[in-house]
């Protein structure tokens, strides 16, 4: 098995057959089979031997192998227990590679980070199913003080949404969430042809460098989150109407009868209430958040 090249479609297919495995569609399994892309992801992580790594989604170990060649400690989370024999066999002679078989979203993250990183900040690298990109990123950002850098292979549309500038049609609450908590950059695009089976869409490699407490100054980050979510809850509404109609659980203490009050808040922030949420920069959202009493 040591001669099987998991980074070639032929080798990956052979390894799957050897262990009686096949990609599970409901788990969003698309296995990376391209050495150049794998190495680009690893370079984006900017690792040294002293940087512990948490990998989400081990698959057949293509990315794990590259990470383990640099880092002295790699912890890989894999949801599909069917891959346990393959992974434990492939990495049996690498004691610095550790596996956790379970659903990342159901794991106790403090314990997982303690196990993977010890008392230092670590790096998270992941090729994750597109349909759970948002909840995984939210979980990571909730623990961003433990993380040095996040490198993700995600759907191209998601990457473009996270890096969209103010005024772009792709801007949404997720954009502001990512850009407040991290410096976000697209490293490069990835064609669908480098996976087996190939997904229906293109992918992108992104890096997220957590910033404490955030990338813009704001008095209350929770209030900022509420204001952003209210602004995008009804995208076709003007900012004034969106704030007045903000649904729970992120109501801002305003009702339709508080129009004058809302206009005063917007004016004190220097923001025209006839604008729509996607036209505001993160700095403007912070200013608006701070204007609330």
N, C-alpha and C positions, 0 to 999 in steps of 0.2 A: 504493500500500500504506500510505502514511503516514496515510490517512484511516480505515483499518480499526481498530476499537476491539477490541483483544484481550481487554479486560475485560468484554465482553458475549458471551453464548453464540453469538449470530449472527456477530459479528465473528471470534471464535475459530474457529468452524467454517469461515468463509470463508477465513481465513488458512491453515488446515490444507489445505483443498482447493487453494488457490493453489500450495502447495508439494508437493502430492501426498503429504501426511502423514496419519497416523491414529494415535490413541493405541495404544500397545503394551501389552497386558494383562500380559505377563510382566515388564515393567519397572515395573508399578504406576503407569502414567501417568494421572493425573487432574488436569486443568488448571484452575487457579483462574480463575473468570470473574466476579468481583465486586469492584468498586472499593472498597467500604466495608471488606470483609475485608482486601483487599490493603493499604489504608492503615492498618488496625488493626495489621497485622503490622509495618509500617514504623515506626509510632509506638512499638510495643513495643521496637524496636531502639534507640530513643533516640539516634539518630545526630546527629553534627555533621559539617560538611564535612571535618574532620580525621580522622574515623574510617574507616579502610579496612574494606572488607566482603568476606567470602568467602561467596558464595551456592552452595548445593548444590542442583542441579536447576534449570536455566534454563528448560526447557520452551520456551514461545513468547516469553518475556521480559517477562511481565506484572509480575512482582515485580522483575526486573532494572531495568526502566524507572523504577520508583518509587525504588529504592535509588540509582540513578545520578543522580536529581534532587537528592539531598542529599549523598551521599558523593563525594569527589574521586577515589576509587579503588575500583572494583568488579571482583572476579574471580569469574567464574561457571563452575562445573564442570557439564558436561552429559554424561551417559553415551551418549545417543543421537546418533550422528554425523549421522543423517538431518536433525537440526535445525540443522546447521552453516550451510547457505546462508541459512536464515531468520534466524538470530540475527546472523550477520555482516553481513547486509544491513540489518536493522533498526537496528543500532547502529554502522553504518559511520562516522557523523559524531560518535561519542562516543569519542574516543581514551582516555578514562579507564575504559572498560569493556573488560575482557579476558576471553577465553574459553579454557577448558581442556576439551577433549573427551576424556573417559575416565571410567573407573569410580573414583569417589572412594575406595572401599575398597582399590583397588590402587595408588593414587598414593603417592609418597614425601611424607609429610605435612610433614616439616621443610622440604623444598624448596618445597612448595606454600605453606606459611605464610610463608616468607621472600619468596616472589614476591608473595603477596597483601598482606602486612602490613609488609614491610620490618623495621625494628627496633622497632616499637611493637606493642602488643596490639590486635587487631582484633575485629570482630564477625562472627559466623557467623549467617546467615539461611538457612533451608531449608524447602522443601515437599518432603518426601522420601517415597518409597514406604514404606508402613507395615511391610512385611515385613523391611525392613533398618534400622528405626529404632534397635534396640538396638546392632548393630555399629557404626553410624555414630556414635552417641552415645559409645560406648566409645572409638572412635578419637579423637574430639574431646577427651574428658576426659583421655586419655593425654597430650594436648598443651595442657592447660588453662592453663598458664602463659603461653601465647601469645594467650589469648582474653579479651576484656573481657566479652562477653555472647554467649549463644547464644539464638536465637529459632527455635523449631521449630513447624511445623504438623504435628501428629501425630494418630493415632487417639485418640479421646476416652478409651477404656479405658486406653491407655498413659499419657496425661496424669494420669488419676486414680490410676493405680498409682504414678507417680513422686511424687505429692504426698500420698499416703495417710498419715494419722496412725497411730501405734502402736495396735494393737487392731483396726484395720480389716481386713476380709477381703481387701482388695486388696494389703495389704502383702506384699512379697517381697524377695528379695535385690536385685533391680533397684531397688526403692524405696530401700533403704539405700545402695546404690552411688551413686545420683543425689543423695540428700540429704546424703551425706558430702562429696561433691566440690563441690556447688553449692547455692546458695539457689535453690529451684525454685518457680515460681509459675504458676498458670493465669491467662492474660489474658482468655480468653473461649472460648465454644463456637462451633463452626462447623457449620452444617447441610450435609448432603450435596448439597443442591440448588444450591450455588454452584460446583460443579465440572462439567466435561464430560470424559468421561462421569461421572455421579455415582457415587461409591463406595457400597458397601453399608452403611457405618457413618458415624456422625458424627465430626467432628474437633474438635481444640482447639488453641489457640495457647498455647504455654508459653514462659517465659523461664527460662534457667539462668545464674546469675551465678557463675562459678568462684570458689572460696575456697581460698586457700593457707595451710597445707597441706591443711586440711579444716575442716568446720564444727564439729567437736568435737575436743577434745584426745585424742590416743591415742599410745601409745609406738611402735607399729609398725602402719602403715596396711595393710601386706600381711597381717599376722596378723589384723587386723580383718576384712579381706576373707574370709579363710579361715573365721573363726568365723561370719560372716554366712552364707556359702554353705553351710557345714555345717548350720547351724540350719534352713535352708530346703530342704535336699536331700531331706528326707523330712518333708513338712509335717505329717503326722498324728502324728509322734513327739513325745514330750516333749523339752524342750531337753536334758535329761540323756542320753536315749537317742540323740538326734540327734548329740550330740558324740561319744559312744562309737562310733557307727556311721559317722562321717564318712568318705566315700569319698575315694580319691585323685582329683585331685591336691591336694586341700586337706585331707588328713588332719592331725590336730592332735597326733599322737603318743600317742593314746589308743586302747585296745582294750577289748573287753567285760570284760576282766579288770581294767581300771583304774577300776572304778566308784567306789571310795572316793576315788581321786585326783580324779576328775571332780567328785564331790560337794563335795570340799574347795575346788576352784577356784571352783565356783558359789557356795559359801557365802562365800568371801573377797570375792566381787564383790557379795554381798548379793542374790543372785538365786535364786529358788526353781526347782529343776531340773524341777519338774512343769509349769512353764509351757511354752507353745509359742512358737516364734520370732516369730510375728506380733504377740505381745503386748509384745515388748520395744521400747523406744525406742532411737534411735541412741546416746544417751548410755549406756544400759545395755549395749548391745553393746560400746561402747568400754571400759567398765569391766570387762566379762567378758574382753575381749581382753587387757587389761593384767594380769589376774589369772593368766594362763598363765605358767609359769616360763620 
